[in-house]
Amino acid sequence: MSLRQRGRGSGICACLLICSLWHVVADATPALQFLTENQPPLSTVEHGQVGGIATAIISEMLKRAHIDGQFSQLPWARAYVLSQQQADTCVYPIVRSAERGPLFQWVGPIAVNQWVLYGGPQFTGHLNSLDDARPYRIGGTLRDAKSDYLRAQGFSRLELVADEETNARKLAAGHLDLWIAATGRAQQLIDSLGLKGLRPLLVIGRNEQYLACNRGVKPELIAQLNNALAAMRKDGSLRVIAGKSSP
C-alpha cells in the first residue's frame, strides 16, 4: 500500500470514528431531573437525600427502564413551574386534573394520598361537610391541587403561601381557621415543629398521585416508565414498596 493510500485509509477510518462518536452523542439520552417537595410519606428529604415512597417507586421504575435520573427537592410552586419550563424535567407527586392534563406527559398513578381539613387549637366550629368550611379562613399552598379544588368549589377565603410549614405555623398561632393538607405531610410538620392542638376535622377524599413530565421529554421514555410501573403493579413490587394496597 502506498503512503497516499495509507493516508487515505487513515482518513476514512478517522471519519468513520468521528461519525460513530457523533451518532453516540446524538443518540445519548440526558438524565431526567425529578423535582419534588417534602411531602411525607410520599417524598421526604433527610440530610440532603430525597427519599419517600413515591421516590422509591420512581427509582425502581428508572432501574427497570434503564433510564438515568437525578432527584432534587424544591418548594412546590417552584418545582411545578420549572417542570414546565425545563426540558427533561419531571415533578412528583402531583394530582392529575383537567386543567393540568395538557401541560405534562403523565406516568401513573404511582400512589394515593388523602386530603384533610385541619383545625387549630382555637377553632370551635364543627365540620360535617365541605360546605361547613366556607365561612372560615383556609390556608393552602400556591399552585397546589388542593387549593385549586377549593377555589373551583367557590371558596373565597383562601390564604395561599409558598410552603406548608407556613400554613402549619399560622394555624397554630390562630392566624388561620383551617388548613387543607395531605395527611402525611401535615402530621410530619405537626410532629417536627412540636405544634399543639392541630387536629384533622374533615377528610375531603383520596387522590391518585402521578409523575408529571415536561412535554419535551421523549414519548418513548414516558412509555418505558409507564410499562415499568405496570410490570411493578403486576408482580406485586409496587405493593411491597408502598407498604399498602397499590393504586
N, C-alpha and C positions, 0 to 999 in steps of 0.2 A: 504494500500500500504506500503511495507517495505521501509526502508531507502535506501536500494540498488536500489529498483525500482524507488523511488523518485529521487535519484541521476541520474539514467539512463534517466529518463524522462526529468529532467532538462538539462542534457547534450544534449539530442535530440533537445529540444527547443532552446538551445543556438546555436547549429549547424545550425538549420533551420534559426534562426535570422541572424547569420553571413552570411550564404549563400544568404539570401534575400538581405541583405545590399550589398553584393558583386555584385549581379546582378544589383542593383540600380546604384552603382558606375560605373560598366562596361557599362551599357546602357546609362549613362548620356552623353549628347552631350555638348561639350565645347562651350562657346560663340564664335561666329565668330568675327574676327577682320577685320574692314573695314578701309582701308587706302586711303587717298585722298590728293590732293594738294589744294591750294587756287585758285579756278578757277570759280569766279562768272560768272553767277548766279547759276551754277550747284552745286558748292561746295564752301563754304565760311568758314572762321574762324574768329570769333569775341570774344574777351575776353576768349580765350581758348576753346570756344564751336564750334563744327563743325556743320555747317548748309548748307543752299542752297537747290535748287530744287531737285537735284539728291539725296541728303541726306534725304530729306523729303520723297521722293518716296521709297527709300530703307527702311526707318524706318517703313513706312506703310506696306510694304511687310513683314518685320520681324514680325510685330504685327499680321498680318493675318495668317502667317505660324507658329506662336508660337515658334519663334527662337530668342535666345538672341544674341545681337550684341553690339560691342564696336567700336566707331569711333575715328580715330586719323588722324592728318594732318602731312604730311612729304613732303620734296622736291620730285618732281615727280620721278626722277631717282631712288631714294632710295625706294620709295613706290613700284615702278614697280618690282625691284629686290626682295624685301622682300616678296612680294605676291607670288613669285615663289619658294622661299626658305622655308617659314614657313607654316606649316600645319594650316588649319582653318583660313586662311588669304585671303582677297579679296581686289581688288583695283578698284577704280572708280573715275570719269567717264573715260572710255577708248574706243578707236576705235577698232573694231574687224577687223583684217586684215588676209590675208592668212598666213603671217609669224607668227602672234601671235596665230592663231587659235588653234594649237595643244598644246600650252603652258598652257592653262587655261581651266576651265569649265565656260560656259558663261550663263549670265542671261540678258535678254533684247530683244530689246533695251529699255533703260529707259528714254532717252532724245535725243534731236537733237541739234547739235551745228554748228556754221558756222566758216570756216577758211578764214582769210583775210590777205593780204599783206599790211603792214603799211609802210608809208614813214615818214621820219623825216623832220625837218624844212629846211634842206639844200638840200633835194632831189628835182631835177628839171626835172627828166625823166617822161615819160608817159608809163603807162602800159595798153595796150589794150587786152593783152592775157598773159598767164603764160610765154610763150617763151620770151616776152619782158623783163622779170626779170632775165634772165640768166646771163647777164654781171655783175650783182651787188652782193655786199656782203650782204648776208641774215642771220640774226640772228635767231637761233632756239634753241630748248631745247633737251638735251640728252634723248635718249630712248623715244622719242615722235613721235606719228604717223605723225604729220605734217612735221617734219624734215625727217622722213623715206620716206614720199611720195615724197618730193623734191629730195632726194637722188636717189630714184628709177626712177625719171624722168630725171636723168643725171645732176642735178645741182651740180656744183663742188665748188662753193664759199660759202659754208655753214660754219657759225661760231657758234658752239654749246656750250651752257653753261648749268649749272645745274638748273637755275631758270629763270622765265620770267622777273622778276624785273631787272635783269642784262641786258637783251636784251633791255628793255624799256629805261633804262638809257643810254646805248651805242648808241641807235638810236637817242635820244635827243641830245647827245654830238657829233654826227657826226661820230662815230666810226663804224657805220653800214649804209648801204644804205637803207635796207629794213628789216622788221621783220615779220615773219609769226606767227600769233597768233589767238586764238579763240576770237571772238568779245567781249564777256562778260568780260573775264579776262583782255584783253587789255584795254578796256575802264575803268575798275576799277583801273588799275595801273596808267593810264594816269591821272585820276582824283585825286587819293590818293597821288600821287607823285608830282602833280602840274606841269606836263610836258607840255610844249607848242610846238605847231607846228606838233605834231604827228597826222597823219590822215590816214584813210583807203583809199587804192588805188585800190585794186582788190579783189573781192570775188572769192575764189577758188572753194567753194562748201559747201553744207550742209552735215554733217556727223552724223550718228547714234552713240550714246554713250551707252556703256554697263557697266555691273558689271562683272568683271572677277575674278574667284576664283581659289585658288590653286587646283591642281589636286588631292590632298589628302582629300579635303572636301567630305563628304559623298554624293554620287549621289542623294540620296533621298532628301537631303536638297536643292540641286540645283533644283530638280523637284518641291519641295514645293515653292521655291521662284519664279520660272517661272509661276507656277499655280496662285500664289497670284498676280503677275503682270498682268496676263491675266484677272483675275477677276476685277482688278482695271481698266483696259482698257475697259472692258465690262460695268461696272457700272458707268463709267464716272469720277471716283475719280482721275484717272491719269491726265485727262484733267484739273480738278479743281486744283490739286497740281501744275501742270506745269504752269497754268495760260495761256495756249495756246493749240493749237491742239496737241493731243498726237501723238507720233511717230507711 
